[in-house]
């Protein structure tokens, strides 16, 4: 009898171990192990020539690795190959098609076919093909919001072509079809989950989940592909896993790493998609591996990370090791 009881006890222990092991495997946050951000190189220097920048404010990477930089001070978009070689540019100062005033953000649709820009001074979105040929444009005022004047700062496009803008003035996300037809808003002013106080950065992952830097609430908010609130993380402070009120840029890689730019602290922070802090990189300065008032961030399919080192007029390139 004792032998039978011993055997039963052994089987129960083994079964319990299997259940625990399986649950741990299925529910553990992917890629939350130690990860380190390493400097690779920089692209560009200050200037007005091709491949040079004047306070570049934004950037985006397409599905084959081409890099599009919003060269704000030069009022143009510059396109580079995956290795950082200049390809082409378009734009000049003005309010006509293919011109810019207050160029604030650039993004590319998931298929790499279309490039979208946001201009604060011209109060509009422009849509181009990947070679800079103008397709269409639309204004975003008159859709509600505080004083009926919107102030979108960043733009993102999901897999079905819906376009999302972070409106810092109205404390909402604006949603459009890719032809400019207004679809509605997400959120309102406030501190509750799903509400905003100074939304700025926006990124959409492969499952069309939306990540937003809610700057003055010191947090990151996540919404699903139906625009419903899912979760949030963040707090105010100087710690490695805390945020200032200037976190303008956010990006997500294929390994579910989330990268956040902290402008005042001149650093990039790395989290998993549940908000667990993983790593950070950067200090203030103009040295080879320093940042000064960075604004935006993007990643390619190989895990290279691109940062607009805005006040140093260059793009810094990192990699995860």
RABEL-V236544 format. One line per field, one symbol per residue. phi: phi as a letter, one per 40 degrees, with the letter a starting at -180 (. if undefined). psi: psi as a letter, one per 40 degrees, with the letter a starting at -180 (. if undefined). burial: # if it has 9 or more other ideal C-beta (glycine too) atoms within 8 Angstrom, else .. A space follows every 10 residues. Layout:
phi=???
psi=???
burial=???
//
This chain:
phi=.cccccccdc cccccccccc ccccccbccc gccdabcbcb abbgbcibcc gbbbfcbaaa bccbgcbbbc cdccfabbbb cdcgccbaaa hacibccgbb bgdbababcd cgcbbbbbbc ccfabbbbcc bgccbaaacb cgbggcfgbc acbbbabccb gcbbbcbccc fabcbbcccg ccbibbgaci bcdgbbbgcb caabcccgcb bbcccccfab bbbccbgccb aaahacibcc bbbccbbcba abcccgcbbb cbcccfabbb bcccgccbaa ahacibcdbb bbfcbaaabb ccgcbbbccd ccfabcbbac b
psi=dddddddddd dddddddddd ddddddeihi feihihhhhd aihiihaeih eiihghdiii haeeeihhhg gddefihhhi ideehhdiii iihaeiheii hfhdiiiiid eedihiihhd defihihiie eehhdiiiie iefaiheehi ghdiiihaee ehhhhhhdde fihihiieee hhdaihaiha eiheiigfic ihihaeefih hhhgdeefih ihiaeefihd iiiiihaeid eiiaeggdii ihieefhhhh hhddefihih iieeehhdii iiihaeidfi ihfidiiiia eeeihhhhgd eefihihiih .
burial=.......... .......... .......... ##..#.###. .###...... .######### ##..###### ########## ##.#.#..#. #......### ########## .#.####### .######### .#.#..##.# ..#.#...## ########.. ########## ########.# ....###... ....###### #####..### #####.#### ####..#.#. .#.#...... .####.#### ###..##### ###.###### #####.#### ##.......# ########## ..######## .######### .
//
